[in-house]
Amino acid sequence: MRRVEVAPTFEAWREVAREALKDGYRPEEINLADATVPVSGLLTLQAEDEPQGAMVARPHVPKEFLERARSVAAHREARRWNLLYRVLWRLQSERRLLRMELDADVAEFGRLEQQVRRDLHKMHAFVRFRRIVDEDGEQFVAWHEPDHRIVPLAAPFFAERFAVMRWAILTPDECVSWRPETKELIFGPGVPRETAPQADELEGLWRSYYGAIFNPARVNPKAMRAEMPVRYWKNLPELTQLPNLMQKAESRVQSMMIRQSRQPTAAPFVPEEHTLTVLREALPRCEGCDLFRHATQVVPGAGAAHAALMLVGEQPGDQEDLQGEPFIGPAGAILRRAMEELGIDAEQVYVTNAVKHFKFVSRGKFRLHQNPKMSEISACRPWLLAEIDAVKPSVILCLGASAAKSLLGGTFALMKQRGEPQESTHARHVYATVHPSAVLRGADEEGRAQLYAYLKADLATAWAQVLKCE
C-alpha cells in the first residue's frame, strides 16, 4: 500500500487525489494520511505494488461533490482524506452515489459535512471583535476556537459583513485578516490565546444589546447550552450578565404579562354562542379598541349563514360606515363585477372585514381611509374568528394585506404569496389576493387592469375549490 501525507487543506488533497486517479490507485491501495497527525509507534512500510485500478485521466467530479467536499476537508477527522478519495473513486462508476444516503460512505460524508457546517454557523454567531489602535489606526481583532479548520470557509462571511473595517480573526490553527482598501483576505499561521486583545469598550455595547433583546419568557438553560456550548462563553462579553438576567427572568415575565393584558382586545365583548344572529346583536356594544369612538356604526358581515366561500376584507369604507353593510361602495362594485363575470353564486358567499369599524382621517368634508394598525387588527380578530366558527366555510379568500395578516400572521407577503394555498386551521383552503380597492388605486389603466386580473384569477381559484368540495 502506498502512503501519502496530505496537508490539512482541500487543495492539497485535490492534487494528491488527481494524481492517484490518474495512476489508477484503488482506495484500498493507497493511504492518504493526515500530515498533522503524528504517527504513533513504529511505522511499517509495505512494498508499493503497481496500482491495479483503471487509470482515470479525466475524472468525473460533480459540482455538488466539490462543494460538499470542501466542508468535509475542514473536519479534524484524520480518516477524512481516505473517505473523500473513496467517494470520488466510486463516483467514476456510480454517478448517483451522493443520492444514496443509506450507503455507509455517503452517510459518513454527510455526517462530517454537517458537523463542519454547524461549527461554521457557531463561528458566524459567536465571534466578538475587540477594538485596538495601532500605528496603522483602528483595527478590530477577535479570538475564536473552532472545533474544525474552518477559517477559510468562514472568512468570506466576515469580509462581506464588515467590508469597511480593518479586522483580524485569530485561532489556534490559522488566522485571517481583512484589508478594506485592497479588498483582500490574508491568511497566516495560528497563534496562542494570549496574543488576542483583552476587554475593550465594545463589550459594554454587547452587554447592553444582549440585555435589551433577552426574552425572559423563553429562558431554557438546557437549549442554551446546546446551541451555545459553555466553552464559548468566556469569549462572549454579553454572557457575563446572563446569571443576573436569568435571576430576574420570572419578575420580567410577570411584567410582560401585565403589559400584554393591557393590549386592546374585543375578546370580552364576543359572546360564547357563535351564531351570526347572536354576533350581530353583540357587535354594536364592542369597545375593544378606540376605533368605535369615531366610526358612525359597526359593520357586521353579510351573506349566507353557512356559505361555502368567505371573503374577508380589511375594514369598512366610507359608504359602508354610513349604511352599516359591507362592500357596498366602489370597491364592492369591483368585487361584484368580478364575481358576476366568474359566475360565482352569491348565495354561497359570506363577506366580512377583519376590522369592523371604519378608520379614517378627516380632510375638510372628506373622510380619507387609513390602514388599521396591527394592534387594531389583532384587537378585532376575536370577532372574525367567531364569524368563521359560525359560518364554517370550506374556503376563505383574504382580500388585501390587512385581512391576510389577521388570519395568516404579520409576516405574510401578499404580492409574493397571493393565489397560493396557505396552511391554516380556519378552513380547508385559505388564499389571499389584492383588495378590490387596489384596482381603483392603480397608477394607470394598465396597472388597474393587471390588479383586476389578479383579483379575478384568485377569486376563480377559490371558487374552483368550492366546487370541488361540494
N, C-alpha and C positions, 0 to 999 in steps of 0.2 A: 504494500500500500504506500502510495506517495503522500507525504505530509508537507503541507504548505501553511506557513503562518500568515495570517491576514490582519492587517492593521484595522483599528476599530472605526472604519468609515465605509459607507456604502460604495463609494467609488473604488476603494481598494478591493473589496470583494468582487465588484463587477469585472475588474480587469483580470483577476485570478479565474473567475468563473468563465469568462470569454475564452481564455486560453485552454482551460480544462475541456470545454465543449469542443473546441477546435481540434484538440488532440484525441478526443474520443474517450475521456475518462468517465466511466460509470460512477455513480455516487458511492458504491461500495469499494471502489478502487482508489479513492482519494480522501484524505482527511484535511479539511480546511480548519485549522486551529486558530483560536483567538490569540493574537500576539500579546495581548495584555494580561493573559492568564499564565502565571508561571507553571512550568511542568513539575509535578511532584514525583519524587523517586527517580529511578533510572529510566531513561527513555530508550526503549529497544527499537532500533531501526531495522525495518524489514527491507528486503531487496525489492526494488521497484521493477515489477514486471511491465511488459508493454501493455498499454491500455487496450481493453477488449471491446469497447463500445464503438459505435459508428461515429466517425468524425462529423462534427456539425460546423461547417464554415460560416453559414448564415443562420443563426439560431432564430427560432420563433419566440419573441418576447412581447407578450401582450402589454399594452399600456397600463392596464389595471394592475398587473403583477409588479411592474416597475414602481408605480406609485405606492403600493402597499409594502413592497419590499424595503423601501426607504425607511418606513417606520419600524419594521422588524429589525433592520440593521442597527437601529439605535438602541435596541434592547441589550441588557447585560448578560443574557443567557449565552454561555460560551459555545453552545452547540448550534447557535442560530445560523452560522455560515454554512454548515453542512445541511441544515434544514432548507435554507434558501436554494442551495445547489440541487438538492433532491427534487424540490418542486419545479425548478427551472428545467432540469433534465426530463422530468415526466411531462412537462408542458409541450415538449417537442413532439410527442406522440399522443398525448391526451389533452386535446385543445380545450375541453370543457372542464378541466380538472378543478379550477377555482370555484366552480358551481357545486362541487361535490363536498358539502360541508361536513358530512359524516366521515370522510376519509381522514385517517389519522394525521397525515402530513398537513392537510388543509386545515384541520381543526387546530393543530398546534400553531400553524402560521397565523390563523385568526386570533388565537389566544394572546400570542406575543404582540401582535399588532394592536389589539385592544388595550393591553397594559401600557404600551407606549403612548397611545392616544390619550388615555386617562392621565398619565403623567404630564403630557403636554398641556392638557386642559388645566391642571393644577398649577403649572408654571405660569400660564397666562393669567391665572386668577391671583396667585399668591406672591408674585414679585413686587417688592416695595422699594422704590428708589429713594435714596438719600442725597440731599444737595451738598455738594462741595464746591469750593472755589480754588482753582489752581492758577498757574501762570497763564494758562490759555483762557481763563474766565470761568464761567459757571458750567458745572457738569453734574449729572445725576448718576449715581452708582448704586447698584443693588447686589445683594448676595442671595444665592439660591442653591439648594442642594437637591437636585432632581434624582429620581430613582434610576433613570437611564440616561444615555448620552444624547440628550435631545436638544442641545443648544442650537445646532444648525437648523433644526426643524422649527424651533420656537422664534428664532431671531427675526424672520420677516414680519411676524405679527407685531413685534415691538417697533420695528422700523417704520411700519405703516402707522401705528397708533401714535408714536412720538417722533414724527418725521422732522420737526423743527428743533428738537432738543439734542444736545450732545450727551449721550448716555453710554453706560457700560454695565454689563451683567457678568458677575464673577461667579464661577462654580468650581468645585474641586477638579473637574476633568478638563474644562475648556472655558475660555472667556470670549466675550464678543463685545465690541464697541461700535458705535454709530457716529459717523461724521456727517452732519446735515449739509455742510457746504459741498461735499462731493457725492452725497447720497450713497455712501459706501459702508458696508459691514466689514469689520476687521476682526478676524478670529485669532486667538492666541492660546497658549497652554493654560491649564488650570492653576489656581492659587489657593493658599490656605485661608481659612475664615478670618484670621487676624488682619489680612490685607484689606478687607472691606471696611468702609467708614462706619462709625457708630451713630448714635441717635442725632437727629437734627430737628429743626423747627417744623419740617413737614409732618413729623409724627403727630404733632398736635392737631394738624388738619385731619389726618386719618382718624384719630380718635373722635374728633367732633363729628366727622361724617358718619362713622360707624354708629355712634350714639344716636344720630338723627334717624338712621334707617333701621335701627334694631327694632324688630317686631316682637314684643314680649308674648304675644298670643301664639307665636309659632316656635317657641323655645322647645327644642328636642335635643338634649345633650348627646344622646346616642347617635342620632343622624348627623349632628355637627361634627363629631369625632370621625365619622365615616367619610364625610365629604371634605373635612379639613383636619387631617391627621395631626395629632398633638406635636409631632416633631417639627411641623411648620410654624407652630405658634410663636416660637422665640424670634422669628423674623417678621412677625406681623404686629406692628405697634398698636393697632386698634384693639387687639385682644387683651391688652393689659387691663382694660376696664371691663372685660367680659364678666368676671365674678360679681362686680358691683351691679352691672346691668341685670344679671340673672337674679340677684338677690331682690331687686326692685320689680322684677317682672310681674309678680302677682298683683301688686298695687297698681301698676300701669295698666294691666288688663282690665281691672275694675274701672279705672278712669275711662278707658276706651269704651267699655260697655255703657257707661253713663252717658258719654257723648253720643254714642250710637242711638241710645234710647230717645235722645232729643231730636233726632232727624225727623223731618216731616214724613208722615205716612197716613194713608187713608184706611189702613187696616182696622182701626177701631170703629169705623163707620160702615164697614162692609158687613151685611147680615150673614148669619151662618147658613141660612137657606139660600141656595144658589138657583133661583129661577128668575127668568127675565122680568116677570111681574114684580117680584119682591125687590129685585135690584133697582128697577126703575123708580119704585116708590122711595127707596132709601137714598138714592143718589143726590137729590136736592139738598139733603142735610149734611153733605160731606164738607168738612173743613180741614181736610188732610194736608193741604198746603195753602199758600197765600193767594193762589190764582182765583179762588172763589170770591175774593173781596172785590175784584174788578170786573169780572165777566157778568154779562146780563143774566145768564142762567147756565145750568149744567146741560150737557148734550149727551144723552144716552145713545146706545147703539140702536139699530133698527133692522128688521128683516125677519126671516123665518125662525121660529123658536128652536128648530132642530136642523138648521141649514147644514149642508154638506161642505160649503165653502164659506170661510170667514175672511173678510177683507179688513185689515187693521190699518187705519191711517195714523197721522201724527196727532192732530188736535183739531177742534172745530175752527172754522174760519169766521169771518165777519157775519156772513149771512146765516151760517149755522148757529152762531151765538144768538142772533136776533130771533130766529124762528124755532130753535130747540130741536133741530133734526140734523143728522149727519149727511154730509156730501150733497148739499142742495145748491151750493154756489158754483162758480165757474169750474173749479176742479172736479166737482161732482158731475158736471156736464161732460167733461172729458172722459171720466170713468164710465159713465152710462153709454157714451158713444162707442167706446172700445168693447164693452160687454155686448152691446147690440150687434156689432159687426162680427163678433165671435159666436153669436147665438147662445150666450150664457143665460140660463134660466134664472131670472131674478128671484123666483120662489125658492131657490136653493142657496141663496146668498144672504149672509148677515154682514152688515157693515158697521164698524165702530171705530173708535180712536183710542190710542194709547193714553192720551191725556183728555180729560172730559171738560175742561174749561178753556176758553179762548184766552191766549196770552198775546198781548198787543202793546204797542206804544202809540199814544195819540199824537197826531200831526195836524193841527187845526181841526177840520171837520172829519178827518180820516183816521181810521184805526189801522195801523200797519202791523201785520203779523210778525211775531217774534218767536224764534225757536225755543221750545221749552228746555230748561236745564236738565242735566241727568238726574239731579235730586228731585225735580218735579216729575219726571218720567217714572222714577222709582217710587215716589210717593203715591202715584196713581195706579201703579202696577197691580195692587190687590183687586181693583175693580175689573181690570182686563182679565186677570186670571179667573175671577168669579164668572165673568161672561163666558169665557171659554168652557168652564166647567158646566155652565148652564146649557150652552148650545151643543157642545161636544162635536165640533166639526171634524171631518176627516182630513180636510186640507185647510191650511192657513196661508194667506198671502199677505205679507207685511208691505205696506205702501210707504216708502220713504225710510230715511235713516233712523229717525226717532222711534218709529214703530219697530224696526228691526232690532234696535238696541234694547228696547223694552223686553223683547222675547228672546233675543239671541245673544245679549251681552254687549257691554260698552265698546268692545274692540271690533265688532262686526264691521267689515268694509263693504259698503253697499255696492259700489260700482265694480268691485273685483269679484263679488260673490253673488250678485243678482242672478236670479234664474236658476241657481244651483240648489239642489235639495240639502236641507240643513238638519242635523241631528237635533231632536227636540222631544221633550216629553209631553208637549202641549197638543200635538196632533200626529197622525200617522205621517203626514207630509207637510213640511213647512218651507216656504220660499219667501224671497224678498224681491222687490222691484222698486223702480222710481215712483215717487208720488205723482199723481196726476197734475198737481200744481207746478211740478218741474217742467212739464210740457209748456205751460203758459209762460214760464220764465225763460225759455230758450233764447239764446242770443240772436238767432236769425231763423229764417224759415227752415233752412237745412237742419239746424240744431234741434228745432222743435219737432221736425219730422223724425229725427233719429230717436229722440226721447220717447215719442209716441210709439215708435216701433218697438222699443224696449218694453214699455208698459204692456203693449198688446201681446207681444211674444210670451212674456212671463204670465200674463193672465191666461193665455192659451195653454201653457204648461200646467198651471194649477187646475184649470177646468178639465184637462185631459185626465189628470189623476182622479178628479171627482168621478168622471165617467167610468174609470177602471174600478173604482171602489164600489160602484153600485151593484 
